Structure formats: structure tokens, C-alpha cells
Amino acid sequence: MPASTRRTFLKTSAALALGTAFPAGGYASDHNPAPARSEGGATGNAPLYRISLAQWSLHRALFDGDLDNLDFARTAREEFDIGAIEYVNQFFMDRATDAQYLQTMKTRAEDAGVQSLLIMCDGEGALGHPDAAERTTAVENHHKWVEAAATLGCHAVRVNARTMEAGSPTEQQKRAADGLRRLTAFAAERDINVLVENHGGLSSDGEWLAGVMNEVDRKHCGTLPDFGNWQIREGESYDPYEGVRDLMPHAKAISAKTHAFDDQGRATGLDYTKLMRVVLDAGYRGHVGIEYEGDDLSERAGIRATKQLLVDVRSRLEREYARSTEE
């Protein structure tokens, strides 16, 4: 990074370590409370980033009935000492408009001392569908999840920029932007952000998705960079470090995807220290969500390994930046 940019970043990091400043970029949601020193809820100096748990990390337990959606918040706190969570709509698909059920979810989270961050939404149609009527239906299908997010106290919904791969990349970009812009208008009235993840197809092309964000050009529309979802099509993948860098100017959440670990606890296939430098250099100070998808470890062991990795990387970078400010 340029020397001037690095100097500005280091000054910001030093202020954050003293708990005296927040980044001007505003990437951490306004809904988020002041960060604590540990994910267990202890108070102290602000960390470089906070750790949350994506519900998909426990998808096997949830699909198999070994874990109930209503117990997810308590599980995050009691088993992993994590105080912020990201829901997946598939695990309460038929309850989006059930006010009593949503209130129970909210109460369970509050009782566990857990913050509800967002709902990851799938299965509601293509927001960039080539057919205008289908696109409108997809936008309207997402309305209930925006309202559910507001009820739960979340700051965002995560959606997909699906376009059915019809038309040129530029045409698909404009259609995706149209659907997202209309959904964002609805969400903004409820102070909910609409976040787009790199989730396969053209959306895993960082430059293309950044272009969609520029086309939408709305404060409440942003990105959720996923460290592991960069396959555009079979045999073609986008560089993960460039992809995260492309999406960070618009990021309001981060998904830390892992599959396997080496004998030193590092994620195989990805340099997490390098990735988190990209995230931090962009001024982001929000949550980084654990999303374990591997087979080598059990879901719970994979979550613990991913959390330890994020804690280790955070400690390493805090030491690195502290040394740099002293020089």
C-alpha cells in the first residue's frame, strides 16, 4: 500500500487501540455497539475486528434436527463464547412473517447476550432476472426478510446478485443493479442494509460486483465479501485477494470461510493474515463472521479452529501495527 495510506491507517489503528477513535469510512454498522476486547463480552480496548458466527457453520446439525434454530444464539454464546450471530433464512423459511416466532428468536438472543447481525437470504428469486416481472417478484419476495431483520434487530440482509447468466456482463450488471436498487429503497425505510455476497457466477468476479455497487449507488446497499467464494464458472476463479480488495470499499460485513487447517492451525489454501490486512487497510472495523464448511473436522471443531485462527491473526496484526507506530 502507498506510504501515505499506510501512515493514515497506522494512525487510525493506534487511536483504535486506545479506544479513542473509529474509522471515518463507517464500515461498522451503526447498529453495532462499541466493540469489546473479547468475544466473551469482557470490556476493554477495541480490537481490530470482532468475531461473529454464521449459522451456516452448523448447517448439518440444523438440517439433521440436532440443533433447533431457536437455540442457535445460546449455542454461539455457551459453546463458542461468541456474542454476535448471522442467521440463514433456510432454517426458518416458513417463519419470516411469524411475529411470535421472531420475537422468540429475538428474546433468546438477548437473554444469551448475543447480537443479531443479519439474515442471509436464499431461494427467493433472481434480483437480476432478465424478465422484468420475475425481477419484481424477486424484489418483493425479499421484503419479508427485510422486515424480519428489522424485527430481530439486525442491521442487514444478505442477498444474491443472480442474473440467470443471460445477456452480456454489462447487461447483467444493469439488471442486478435495478433489482438491488429497488430492494434497497424498501430496506432503507427500515434502516436495514442490503448486502451482496460473491456467491458464484458473475457475482464472484470482484470487478463486476463492484461495478454493480457503483451502479446502485445507495448508502444502504453494500457488499459482504466471502473469503472463499471466487469460482465464476468451472475452471475459472477470481483471485481472492484482488476480489476482497475490489469489494472492501462497499463492505458492511465479512465472511471468513474455512474448509481445512494445517498442523499450525492455518487455513489451507488462503493466507488469512494477508486477507485481513486487505480488510483492515480498507478501514473496516466490524464483525468477521466464521463460516466453516469443511469435512475434516466436525462442525463444532471447525468453528473453534476458525475462531482461533481469527484470534491469532488479529493478535499478530495488532502487534505488527503497534511496532510500526513505535518506529
VOGU-3710 file (C-alpha; in Angstrom, 3 decimals, decimal comma):
1> mpastrrtfl> 0,000/0,000/0,000  1,257/3,593/-0,602  3,239/5,075/2,273  0,710/7,882/2,842  -2,163/5,403/3,012  -0,258/3,162/5,400  0,600/6,132/7,650  -3,068/7,121/7,825  -4,041/3,523/8,578  -1,447/3,191/11,318
11> ktsaalalgt> -2,588/6,409/12,977  -6,164/5,137/12,941  -5,072/1,765/14,343  -3,186/3,426/17,168  -6,215/5,520/18,102  -8,432/2,465/17,995  -6,094/0,550/20,282  -6,613/3,318/22,823  -10,362/3,233/22,298  -10,413/6,895/21,180
21> afpaggyasd> -11,465/6,776/17,532  -13,479/4,965/14,922  -12,685/4,840/11,199  -14,116/7,597/9,060  -15,295/5,067/6,486  -18,123/3,895/8,696  -17,926/0,253/7,708  -19,023/-0,999/11,109  -22,794/-0,819/11,220  -24,396/1,987/13,180
31> hnpaparseg> -26,431/-0,770/14,843  -23,323/-2,345/16,357  -22,424/-1,463/19,954  -18,935/-0,358/20,950  -16,645/-3,373/20,460  -15,421/-5,366/23,440  -11,926/-6,746/23,883  -13,050/-10,364/23,704  -15,925/-12,182/22,039  -16,962/-13,295/25,520
41> gatgnaplyr> -18,266/-9,867/26,420  -15,472/-8,540/28,627  -14,904/-4,825/28,347  -11,613/-3,294/27,326  -9,765/-1,701/24,418  -11,303/-2,048/20,975  -9,882/-4,933/18,904  -9,002/-4,514/15,242  -12,095/-6,547/14,393  -14,765/-8,571/16,130
51> islaqwslhr> -15,752/-12,190/15,549  -19,263/-13,434/14,804  -20,730/-16,827/13,905  -22,583/-17,546/10,678  -25,400/-20,060/11,153  -24,321/-21,987/8,068  -21,341/-23,262/10,063  -23,855/-25,540/11,843  -25,977/-26,384/8,800  -25,594/-30,148/9,172
61> alfdgdldnl> -26,751/-30,077/12,792  -29,664/-27,810/11,852  -30,763/-29,833/8,827  -30,451/-33,095/10,784  -32,547/-31,741/13,645  -29,704/-31,967/16,166  -29,913/-28,209/16,704  -33,026/-26,042/16,675  -32,918/-22,608/15,087  -34,215/-21,103/18,341
71> dfartareef> -31,174/-22,463/20,182  -28,590/-21,035/17,794  -27,906/-17,837/19,770  -27,468/-19,713/23,043  -25,175/-22,230/21,329  -23,000/-19,423/19,955  -22,542/-17,985/23,415  -22,313/-21,109/25,575  -20,290/-23,377/23,291  -18,072/-20,865/21,479
81> digaieyvnq> -18,140/-17,686/23,602  -19,261/-15,682/20,576  -21,596/-12,752/21,115  -22,795/-11,940/17,583  -24,553/-14,131/15,010  -25,647/-14,222/11,382  -28,836/-16,127/10,584  -29,634/-18,112/7,423  -33,235/-17,903/6,198  -33,321/-21,590/5,218
91> ffmdratdaq> -33,544/-22,556/8,893  -36,758/-20,617/9,496  -38,024/-20,289/5,933  -41,699/-20,562/6,856  -41,456/-18,190/9,836  -40,457/-14,938/8,123  -43,826/-13,348/8,892  -44,485/-15,175/12,175  -44,264/-12,290/14,647  -44,388/-14,535/17,708
101> ylqtmktrae> -41,606/-16,800/16,436  -39,389/-13,840/15,504  -39,945/-12,312/18,919  -38,894/-15,600/20,498  -35,712/-15,581/18,390  -35,002/-12,025/19,480  -35,653/-12,749/23,145  -33,490/-15,889/23,084  -30,606/-13,889/21,595  -30,986/-11,067/24,088
111> dagvqsllim> -31,170/-13,496/27,009  -27,910/-15,077/25,820  -26,234/-11,682/25,460  -25,903/-12,202/21,720  -26,275/-9,573/19,000  -28,230/-10,470/15,841  -26,336/-9,018/12,884  -28,003/-10,096/9,660  -30,064/-12,686/7,790  -28,510/-14,499/4,815
121> cdgegalghp> -31,314/-14,879/2,257  -31,500/-17,506/-0,471  -34,279/-19,137/-2,502  -36,317/-16,003/-3,149  -35,680/-15,489/-6,854  -33,139/-13,684/-9,014  -32,879/-9,962/-8,280  -31,269/-9,532/-11,702  -33,693/-11,767/-13,632  -33,879/-10,940/-17,375
131> daaerttave> -37,692/-10,943/-17,178  -38,860/-7,681/-15,573  -41,889/-9,308/-13,929  -39,751/-12,077/-12,411  -37,303/-9,477/-11,194  -40,108/-7,572/-9,476  -41,342/-10,781/-7,855  -37,855/-11,482/-6,517  -37,625/-7,983/-5,054  -40,990/-8,367/-3,364
141> nhhkwveaaa> -40,123/-11,868/-2,090  -37,245/-10,330/-0,136  -39,425/-7,725/1,571  -40,482/-10,094/4,340  -36,867/-10,849/5,192  -36,057/-7,156/5,422  -38,934/-6,762/7,852  -37,836/-9,864/9,783  -34,324/-8,425/10,045  -35,730/-5,197/11,449
151> tlgchavrvn> -37,787/-7,155/13,987  -34,749/-9,157/15,113  -32,628/-6,043/15,493  -30,288/-6,909/12,625  -28,530/-4,265/10,552  -28,729/-6,097/7,207  -29,943/-8,836/4,926  -27,501/-10,650/2,665  -28,839/-11,322/-0,838  -27,509/-12,603/-4,166
161> artmeagspt> -26,953/-10,731/-7,424  -28,369/-13,563/-9,537  -28,975/-12,734/-13,191  -29,629/-16,213/-14,679  -26,420/-15,634/-16,703  -28,490/-14,136/-19,554  -27,044/-11,313/-21,652  -23,660/-9,620/-21,638  -21,886/-8,912/-18,334  -22,811/-5,235/-18,721
171> eqqkraadgl> -26,485/-6,069/-19,288  -26,490/-8,408/-16,301  -24,837/-5,716/-14,214  -27,593/-3,236/-15,007  -30,365/-5,739/-14,230  -28,798/-6,736/-10,923  -28,431/-3,073/-10,029  -32,084/-2,433/-10,859  -33,335/-5,181/-8,552  -30,933/-4,232/-5,783
181> rrltafaaer> -31,763/-0,542/-6,031  -35,481/-1,222/-5,626  -34,969/-3,612/-2,720  -32,601/-1,131/-1,088  -35,222/1,610/-1,312  -37,603/-0,622/0,663  -34,922/-1,620/3,165  -33,626/1,910/3,714  -37,029/2,979/5,008  -36,495/0,419/7,799
191> dinvlvenhg> -32,813/1,314/8,292  -31,729/-2,102/7,000  -28,753/-2,594/4,699  -28,879/-4,841/1,634  -25,569/-6,679/1,259  -24,463/-8,709/-1,745  -22,073/-11,636/-1,372  -19,744/-13,023/-4,003  -21,733/-16,239/-4,348  -20,863/-17,859/-7,661
201> glssdgewla> -21,274/-16,875/-11,296  -20,544/-13,288/-12,212  -21,014/-12,232/-8,589  -17,674/-13,968/-7,884  -15,990/-11,570/-10,313  -14,914/-8,843/-7,884  -14,640/-6,159/-10,530  -18,127/-6,970/-11,890  -19,767/-6,923/-8,458  -18,017/-3,681/-7,508
211> gvmnevdrkh> -19,460/-2,283/-10,731  -22,934/-3,342/-9,623  -22,434/-1,438/-6,362  -21,336/1,653/-8,255  -24,414/1,341/-10,454  -26,755/1,013/-7,449  -25,051/3,907/-5,651  -27,139/3,820/-2,470  -25,885/4,212/1,112  -27,840/1,190/2,334
221> cgtlpdfgnw> -26,517/-1,166/-0,358  -23,132/-2,790/0,146  -21,143/-5,983/-0,076  -20,361/-8,979/2,108  -17,005/-10,278/0,833  -16,661/-14,028/1,364  -13,036/-15,170/1,514  -13,797/-18,472/-0,222  -16,447/-17,915/-2,942  -14,491/-16,947/-6,054
231> qiregesydp> -15,417/-19,554/-8,676  -17,056/-17,772/-11,605  -17,565/-20,924/-13,630  -15,936/-24,340/-13,864  -12,231/-23,846/-14,447  -12,317/-20,075/-13,843  -11,874/-18,382/-10,479  -11,174/-14,812/-9,412  -8,117/-14,046/-7,303  -9,400/-13,971/-3,688
241> yegvrdlmph> -7,088/-11,169/-2,552  -7,995/-8,966/-5,513  -11,654/-9,865/-5,047  -11,705/-8,826/-1,390  -9,839/-5,643/-2,317  -12,423/-4,883/-5,032  -15,358/-5,300/-2,642  -13,991/-3,658/0,510  -14,939/-0,070/-0,444  -18,576/-1,213/-0,155
251> akaisaktha> -18,260/-3,819/2,625  -20,513/-3,806/5,682  -19,812/-7,417/6,749  -17,165/-10,103/6,144  -17,463/-13,886/5,803  -14,396/-15,835/6,910  -14,827/-19,120/5,075  -12,688/-22,119/6,042  -12,544/-25,748/4,919  -9,388/-27,273/6,384
261> fddqgratgl> -6,369/-26,388/8,503  -2,700/-27,314/8,568  -0,879/-28,585/11,668  -0,203/-24,987/12,744  -3,876/-24,017/12,657  -3,668/-22,016/9,444  -6,407/-22,260/6,829  -5,263/-24,273/3,841  -5,390/-22,516/0,502  -5,769/-18,978/1,876
271> dytklmrvvl> -3,409/-16,602/3,674  -5,690/-15,175/6,358  -3,102/-12,653/7,530  -2,887/-11,255/4,006  -6,680/-11,233/3,636  -7,217/-9,464/6,943  -4,606/-6,858/6,023  -6,707/-6,079/2,949  -9,820/-5,818/5,132  -8,170/-3,609/7,756
281> dagyrghvgi> -6,393/-1,411/5,233  -9,843/-0,520/3,887  -10,772/0,861/7,311  -13,173/-1,930/8,238  -13,665/-2,473/11,985  -16,850/-4,535/12,067  -17,544/-8,225/12,556  -15,795/-11,042/10,715  -18,170/-13,994/10,529  -16,986/-17,584/10,966
291> eyegddlser> -18,308/-19,791/8,152  -16,820/-23,265/8,438  -17,708/-25,634/5,568  -15,131/-28,388/5,904  -15,335/-32,165/6,251  -12,077/-32,965/8,063  -13,323/-31,581/11,373  -16,769/-31,714/12,923  -18,791/-28,525/12,614  -18,121/-27,538/16,207
301> agiratkqll> -14,401/-28,326/15,988  -14,207/-26,396/12,708  -15,866/-23,372/14,311  -13,396/-23,455/17,189  -10,459/-23,800/14,796  -11,676/-20,869/12,693  -12,190/-18,708/15,759  -8,687/-19,490/16,996  -7,298/-18,655/13,561  -9,067/-15,264/13,576
311> vdvrsrlere> -7,889/-14,551/17,120  -4,293/-15,498/16,231  -4,304/-13,353/13,084  -5,795/-10,428/14,993  -3,146/-10,676/17,708  -0,380/-10,884/15,103  -1,638/-7,817/13,241  -2,150/-5,835/16,439  1,488/-6,495/17,382  2,638/-5,679/13,857
321> yarstee> 0,812/-2,351/13,741  1,864/-1,458/17,268  5,526/-1,950/16,309  5,057/0,153/13,189  3,631/3,083/15,153  6,589/2,982/17,508  9,134/3,229/14,690
//
